[in-house]
Amino acid sequence: MTNITERTPDGGRHGRGLAGAATQRWTPLPALLDDLAGDSFAEFHARLKEAGHTTIRQGHGCVFRFIHEGGSRLTELAESSGLSKQAVGEVVDDLEKLGYVERAQDPEDGRAKVIRLTEQGADAQRTALGIFADIERHFEERYGAERVAMMRELLEEMAAG
């Protein structure tokens, strides 16, 4: 497996930029962000599989990323992820079949259900958070902690709108 932090400066990607001067290419920022995200998630999923969570897919992130410790309602997960209730419901169904989540009675409203991580799901989430932290540490080692912190701050600001 290639560590994303050990790539060459041009990333081996040609043809993603826009033709400029004969000796230079300009790559749009969204394309650079897409490359980084793709490479980061590829490394993340490879390492998650190595840790024994072989059935988790990128699409499952809408649950793992947004679920609260005590559980979340489907509508909360959909709203937080920006996906439809139907789409998130399908992901929850899949994760339930795989043993990562369970549906339970909402303690605040007996008519509603909450989705909670099982022990296997909690382990996967802890493992995932550790892998993401490790990827960020590698970025800090390669590019400097201050630069990575500045990048994170700017991306958080941009994502917030």
WORASUL-V800480 format. One line per field, one symbol per residue. ss: DSSP state (~ for helix, > for strand, _ for the rest). burial: b if it has 24 or more other C-alpha atoms within 12 Angstrom, else e. Layout:
BEGIN
ss = ???
burial = ???
END
This chain:
BEGIN
ss = ___~~~___________>>_____>>__~~~~~~~~~~~~~~~~~~~~~~_______~~~~~~~_______>_~~~~~~~~___~~~~~~~~~~~~~~__>>>>>>__>>>>>>>>>_~~~~~~~~~~~~~~~~~~~~~~~~~_~~~~~~~~~~~~~~~~_
burial = eeebeeeeeeeeeeeeeeeeeeeeeeeeeeeeeebbeebbbbbbbbbbeeeebebbbbebbbbbbbbeeebbbbbbbbeeeeeeeeebbebbeebbeeebbbbeeeeeeeeeebbbbbeebbebbebbeebbeebbeebeeeeeeeeeeeeeeeeeeeeee
END
